[in-house]
Amino acid sequence: MLFRSSQAIGITPPSLEILSKLGLEEEFVHRGVPIRDCHVHGQSGRLGCVSFREIPGAHRYILSLPQQQTLTLLEAKLATMPNVTLRRGIEITQIDQDAESVTVQGDGFTSTARWLIGCDGNKSRVRELIKMRSNGANYGCHFLMGDFIDHTAMKEEAHLWFTADGAVEAFPLPDGKRRWIVQAQEGSIPDFVRRRTGITLDPARQIDQHCFVPRRLDCDKLTQGRVLLCGDAAHVMSPIGGQGMNTGFADAEFAA
């Protein structure tokens, strides 16, 4: 079996509003799965339902779309912008700034602009070069995450189980797939799901598996002179609920 790293899937209504300003809302909604109801189960049975059907705005759901597809759509939009150039494989080695501009340098690369926005992830090189102080820690728990060809009857519903042995989460994905997340450090996702929920998953339908440890990181400030930090470069939070990706969308809008 090929195991690949899974990524965020949940796009919240405020993020869809931001994407609509780029003309991307329709394509995102067309590709994704709208989650309108999230059913919550306890040790002895169903506890209730968290519904998004009555929230204000046009998007009364959480849109489920794998982050790989989100990146593909964003890069395609970027390619239509004549004043933007996407360059890969460049490592920035120096940042200099004055009252009017900031210059970045790398291996055979130099660029000067009015502002520099560091969106380069939780191991941010920009944050390191401007010597921005930060502090963080992990939450001391582990999760296994895997995508499966879905054979349950849950359709577009999300389900959460909270048991004495740990949590289990299940979210629909496009193309007839479902993401399962179990609170565990290692082992078989189908085994944990069966013991904690009574649901039987076919291991042959499993596509990938990834272990992650939720952690947090906060910077002393989000700006230094003409340099701004956004997304995980500025603040790392638990990936549960797609918080990091959606806050990154908001960061970009605020920066603009």
C-alpha positions in Angstrom: 0.0 0.0 0.0 1.2 3.5 -0.8 1.1 5.8 2.2 1.0 9.5 1.4 0.8 12.6 3.7 -2.8 13.8 4.0 -3.6 17.5 4.3 -6.4 19.8 5.3 -9.9 19.4 3.8 -12.3 21.7 5.6 -13.0 25.1 3.9 -15.1 27.3 6.1 -17.8 29.9 5.0 -15.5 32.9 5.6 -12.8 31.4 3.4 -15.4 30.7 0.6 -16.3 34.4 0.8 -12.6 35.3 0.3 -12.3 32.9 -2.6 -15.5 34.4 -4.2 -13.6 37.7 -4.5 -11.1 35.9 -6.7 -13.9 34.3 -8.8 -13.1 30.9 -7.5 -16.1 30.1 -5.4 -18.1 28.3 -8.1 -15.2 26.0 -9.0 -14.4 25.2 -5.4 -18.1 24.4 -4.6 -18.4 22.3 -7.7 -15.4 20.1 -6.8 -16.1 19.8 -3.0 -18.6 18.1 -0.8 -20.8 20.3 1.4 -20.9 19.1 5.0 -24.1 20.4 6.6 -24.4 18.1 9.6 -21.9 16.7 12.1 -23.2 13.9 14.3 -21.6 13.5 17.7 -21.4 10.1 19.6 -20.3 9.4 23.1 -19.3 6.2 24.9 -22.9 4.9 25.1 -24.5 6.3 22.0 -25.4 9.3 19.9 -25.2 12.7 21.8 -26.6 15.1 19.2 -25.9 16.9 15.9 -24.0 20.1 15.1 -25.7 21.6 12.1 -24.5 24.4 9.8 -27.8 24.7 8.0 -28.9 27.8 9.9 -25.7 29.9 10.0 -25.8 33.3 8.3 -24.5 33.8 4.8 -24.7 32.1 1.5 -22.5 29.1 2.5 -24.3 27.1 5.2 -21.9 24.3 5.3 -18.2 23.3 5.6 -16.8 22.5 2.2 -14.7 19.3 2.1 -12.0 19.5 -0.6 -8.5 17.9 -0.3 -5.8 20.6 0.0 -4.0 19.2 -3.1 -7.0 20.3 -5.2 -7.2 23.6 -3.4 -3.5 24.3 -4.3 -4.2 23.3 -7.9 -7.1 25.7 -8.2 -5.1 28.6 -6.6 -2.0 28.0 -8.8 -4.2 28.0 -11.9 -5.7 31.3 -10.9 -2.2 32.7 -10.2 -1.1 31.8 -13.7 -3.8 34.1 -15.1 -2.3 37.2 -13.3 0.2 39.0 -15.6 1.9 40.8 -12.7 2.7 37.7 -10.7 5.5 35.2 -11.3 5.7 31.8 -9.4 9.2 30.6 -8.9 10.1 27.3 -7.2 13.2 25.9 -5.7 14.6 29.2 -4.3 15.9 29.4 -0.8 16.1 32.9 0.6 19.4 33.5 2.4 19.3 37.2 3.3 16.7 39.9 3.9 17.5 43.6 4.0 15.1 46.5 4.4 14.9 50.2 4.8 12.0 52.7 5.2 10.8 52.3 1.6 11.6 48.7 0.5 12.7 45.2 1.3 15.2 43.1 -0.6 15.5 39.3 -0.5 18.5 37.4 -1.8 19.0 33.7 -2.5 21.2 31.5 -4.7 21.4 33.5 -7.9 18.2 35.4 -7.0 17.6 39.0 -5.8 14.3 40.8 -5.7 13.2 44.2 -4.2 9.7 45.2 -3.4 7.7 47.5 -1.1 6.7 44.6 1.2 7.7 41.0 1.9 5.1 38.6 3.1 6.5 35.4 4.6 4.0 32.5 4.0 6.6 29.8 4.1 5.2 27.4 6.7 5.9 26.4 10.3 9.6 26.1 9.6 9.6 29.6 8.1 13.0 30.8 6.7 11.6 34.4 6.6 10.8 34.2 10.3 14.3 32.9 11.0 16.1 35.6 9.0 14.2 38.5 10.7 15.0 36.8 14.1 11.3 36.9 15.1 11.0 35.3 18.6 8.4 32.6 18.9 7.3 30.0 21.4 5.3 26.8 21.0 4.6 23.3 22.1 2.8 20.2 21.1 -0.5 19.0 22.8 0.9 15.7 23.9 -1.4 13.5 21.8 -1.1 11.6 18.5 -3.5 11.0 15.6 -3.6 8.6 12.7 -5.3 9.9 9.6 -6.2 8.0 6.5 -8.5 8.3 3.4 -10.7 5.3 2.3 -13.0 4.5 -0.5 -16.2 5.0 1.3 -18.6 2.1 1.7 -20.6 3.5 4.7 -24.1 4.9 4.5 -23.0 8.3 6.0 -23.2 10.1 2.6 -22.3 13.8 3.1 -22.5 13.6 7.0 -19.5 14.1 9.3 -19.4 11.9 12.5 -17.4 12.3 15.7 -17.0 9.7 18.4 -15.6 10.4 21.8 -14.8 7.2 23.8 -12.7 6.3 26.8 -10.1 4.8 24.4 -9.8 8.0 22.3 -11.6 10.0 19.6 -12.6 8.9 16.1 -13.6 11.3 13.3 -15.1 10.7 9.9 -15.5 13.2 7.1 -16.8 12.8 3.5 -14.5 13.6 0.6 -15.1 14.1 -3.1 -15.1 11.1 -5.5 -16.7 8.7 -3.1 -14.0 8.8 -0.4 -14.0 9.4 3.3 -11.3 10.5 5.8 -11.0 8.7 9.1 -8.9 10.1 12.0 -8.3 8.1 15.2 -6.5 9.3 18.3 -3.6 6.9 18.4 0.2 6.9 17.8 0.5 3.8 15.6 -1.5 0.8 14.5 -4.4 0.0 12.1 -7.1 2.6 11.5 -9.7 -0.1 10.7 -9.0 -1.8 14.0 -9.4 1.3 16.1 -12.6 2.3 14.2 -14.1 -1.2 14.8 -13.3 -1.3 18.5 -14.4 2.3 19.2 -17.4 2.7 16.9 -18.5 -0.8 15.9 -18.1 0.1 12.2 -16.1 -2.2 10.0 -13.7 -0.7 7.4 -12.2 -2.8 4.6 -8.4 -2.4 4.8 -8.2 -3.0 1.1 -10.1 0.3 0.6 -7.6 2.3 2.5 -5.7 4.8 0.3 -3.1 6.3 2.6 -2.1 6.8 6.3 -0.3 9.6 8.1 0.5 10.3 11.8 0.4 13.8 13.2 0.9 15.5 16.5 -1.1 18.7 17.0 1.1 21.6 18.1 1.0 25.3 18.5 3.4 28.2 17.9 3.0 31.9 18.4 5.3 34.8 17.3 5.9 37.8 19.5 4.7 40.0 16.5 3.4 39.4 13.0 5.4 42.2 11.5 8.9 43.6 11.5 9.3 46.8 9.5 8.2 45.9 5.9 8.1 42.2 6.5 4.8 40.5 7.4 4.3 36.9 8.5 1.2 34.9 7.5 -0.2 31.4 8.0 1.9 28.8 9.8 4.9 31.2 9.6 3.0 33.4 12.0 1.0 31.0 14.1 0.7 27.3 14.2 -2.5 25.7 15.6 -4.1 22.3 15.7 -4.9 21.1 12.2 -8.2 19.7 13.4 -11.0 21.6 11.8 -8.7 23.0 9.1 -7.9 26.0 11.4 -4.5 26.6 10.0 -5.5 26.7 6.3 -8.6 28.9 6.9 -6.7 31.3 9.1 -4.1 31.5 6.3 -6.8 32.6 3.9 -7.9 35.3 6.3 -4.2 36.4 6.9 -3.8 36.9 3.1 -6.9 39.0 2.9 -5.9 41.1 5.9 -2.4 41.5 4.4 -3.9 42.6 1.1 
